[in-house]
Structures are given as C-alpha cells and as structure tokens.
Amino acid sequence: MQKRVKSRFLFCDRWFDRHAIVRNMEAFQDLIVIVLCLGLFAVMLLQLWGIVIALTKPLDYKVVTAKILFVLILVELFRLLMVYLQEHSISVGVAVEVTIVSVLREVVVHGALEISSLQTAAICGLLFILGGLLIVCAKTPHMDCMSANTKFCPIAYSGRERQNQLEFQYSRRCDENQPLS
C-alpha cells in the first residue's frame, strides 16, 4: 500500500505551494543572515580602526581593553552566524561562549570594585550556570549536530547508514525467498 503524500491533497487546486514557500523563506533567512554577517564585519573593521586611533593617543587601558573584548564578541557572533549558515541550526556551545565573554566584558569595563555586592552575586550565579551549560555542551557528543541532523554528524549519520544497511539486507532476503515465475 502506498502512503499518501500529505501536501498533495492538502493544497490541491490552490495557487500556492507549501514547499516552495518554505524554500523561499529559508533563502530569505539566509539572505538576512548574510546581511548580518556583512554588518558585523563592517562593525569589526570600525572597532579595529578605533583601537588603532586609541593606541595613538595617550593610552587608556580600560577603553582599549573594552574595545578588544568587543571585537572578540563580534568575532564569536560572526562564527555563530557562520555555523547557522552551514547547518541551519544555532550552536548552543558558541552562544554560551559569546554570553560568557559578554558578561566578562561588562565586568572589565565597569570594574570589579565598582559593582555592588548584589550585582556581583548575580554575575557569579550567571557565570556558574553558563559554565555548567558549557560543560554539558562539551560532554554531550555532537549535541549541536544531532539537532541539525546533517551528514557531518557522526552519530546521526552512522545510525541512518546502519538503518539503511539493515533495510537493504531485509529486502535482499525477501527477494531471495520469492519463487521464480
């Protein structure tokens, strides 16, 4: 018995196709991400120019350190967008790393001594939770690629290959047991 294709009858005699809409929306999302990547790259170049300008003036370590950390955050965001373009999935590990660097940048910019004790406790709690999440991401093998379900994921792809191999063996045995006509 042949399985009915769901979209064949759902959108019959209509002027739009669900699969075409999804393909076009994914292409539009990719275009948005590419524009964001170009924008991040431009902001990185501007920040690098700002660092060069700051180094020519009397040196203010706090400003230069804040600009360098901001460039590192932009680099990590750029990497996060590149992973999204390749796999169409957000890498949880990279997102957690960006968040940790962002929190630490705020501590460096404002100074650890100028922050109240309540804010310090909140920042420590947040960093503790983010560190735990980062450890979970590191210990879970290929957590990001399993959700993306791509052929680059060794766990998901090897399981699919094994399933296809079992199906092939089963169909070969069924063909061998068929009487010749």
N, C-alpha and C positions, 0 to 999 in steps of 0.2 A: 504494500500500500504506500502510495506516495504522499508525503507530507505537504499540506497546502502552504504556500508561501503567504505569510501574513499580509504583506503590503499589496499583494496582487488584487485582493478583493476589497481591501480597506479603502484604497484610493482609486478604484476603477471609475473611469469616465470623469475624472476630475482634472483640472488644469494645472495641478502642482504635484510634484513627486517628492516624497519624503526623503529618499536617499539623495536626490540632487540638492535638496535644501540643506541637509546635513553636511554634504561635501562642500557646498558653497560657504556655509557658516564656519566650517573648520578652516577653509582657505582664508576667510576674512579674519578669523582669530590669529592665524599665522601671520597675516599682514600686520595686525595690531602689535603682536609680539616683536616683529622685525622693526617696526617704527619705534617701539620702546627701547629695543637694543641700540638703535642708532642714536636715540636721545640720550641714553645712558653713556654711550661712547663720547658724545659731544660734551656732556657734563664732566666726564672724567678728564677730557682734554682741558677744559676750562679750569678744573681744580688743579691739574698739574701745572698749568700756567700760573695760577695763583700761588702755588708752592714756590715756583721759581721766583716770582715777584717778592714773596715773603722772605726768601733767603737773601735777596739783595739788600733789603732794609735791615735795620737793627733787629737781631734775632729775638723773636718771642716764641719760646718753646711750646707754650700752650697752644698758640694758633697753628703753628706748623704741625704739631702732633695731631691736632684735631683734623686738619686738612688731609694729612696722610691716612689717618684712620677712616675718614670719609671716603677717600679714594678706594681703600680696601673694601669697604662696604659696597661701593658701586661695582667693584670687580666681582664680588660674590653674587650680587644681584644679576649681573651680566651672565655669570656662569649658570645661575638658576634659570634664566630665560633661555639659555642655550640648551640646557637639559630638557626644558619644556618643548622647544622646537624639535629636538631629536626624538623624544619619546612620547610627547603629548601627555606628560604626567609631571607633576611637581615633585621634586626630590625633597623629601622631608628632612634628610640629613643636612643638605645645603641650606634649607630655610632656617633650620635651628642654628647653624653656624652663623648665618647672617644676623640673626636675632642676638646671639651672644656677643658678637663683635659690636653691634649697635649699642647694646646696654653698656658694655665696657667703654665705648667711646664717650657716652654721656658721663660716665664716672670720671674719665680722664679730663674731659672738657670742663666740667663743673668743679672738679677737685674732690677727692675723697673726704677731706676735712670740712668742706663747706656743706656737705649733705647731712640732713638731720638723721637722728638715730632710727626713726621710724622708716624713712626712705632707705636707709642702709639695710635694715632688716628685710624690707620688701625686695630690694635689689638682690640681696643674698638668697632669699627664697626663690626668686625668679631664676637666678643663675643655677641654683641647686636643681630645680625642676628641669630646666633646659639641659643641664649636664646629664641628668638621668635619661631624658629623652634621647640625647645624643648617644649615650651608651646603649640604649635599647636599639637604636637605628644601626649602630655598629655591630652589635651582637646578632641581630636578625639578618640572616644571609639574604642579600639581594631583596630587601623589603621593597625598595622602590621599583625594581624591575618586575617583581611579581605582580604588582598592581598594574603596570603598563602592559604586561603580557606580550612582550616582544620576543623575537628570536634571539636577541642578545642576552636574554636572561637564561642562565644555565639551568635553573630549577624548573621554570615553567616550560621551557622548550624541550628539555630532556624528557619530561613527563609526557608531553604531547607526542614526541617521537616514539616513546615506548608504547603509548596507546595505539598509534598508527601501525606499529610493528605487530602488536597483538591482533588487531583487526585484520591485517594482511594475512597472518598465519591462519586465523579462523576461516577467512574466505577461501584460502587455498585448500584447507582441509575439506570444506564444503564442496568445492569444485571437484576434488579427487573422489569424493563419495558419490557423485552423481553418476547414474548409469549412462552409458554411451548409447545414443539413439541412432 
